Amino acid sequence: MKQYLFSYGTLQTEKTQVELFGRIIQGAADTLRGYKNATIEITDQSFLSKGEGKYQQTLIHTKEENDLIKGTVLELTNEEILKADKYEPENYKRIKVILESGKETWIYTSVDTT
């Protein structure tokens, strides 16, 4: 079964995709409305030990139509979405959203900002 993940950060990079999924994923540009970016400090040592930065982007649900996030929709397998779950910091969660294109997809956001 296909899983769609809207990436607005490091999962868009080929380097991260190859390290995490073992392949480069061709994505499609899309937009998420009603959210804005915020920077948070990551304290999850297992995430930081991967060489990721201490400060990462997350999403805040504003419900404001003018707030938008541009990103990439990645088509993943069930196994790959579980790998993505393990990759994200421990205080992030995966939730379903509808993108501007009408596609239903997952996003990751900090539990501290939702």
Protein Blocks (a to p, Z undefined) as FASTA:
>chain_A
ZZddddfblmlpmklmmmmnopacdddddddehiacdddddfbfklmmnopafbdcdddd
ehpaklccddddddddfklmmmmmmmpcfkbccdddddfkopacdddddfklZZ
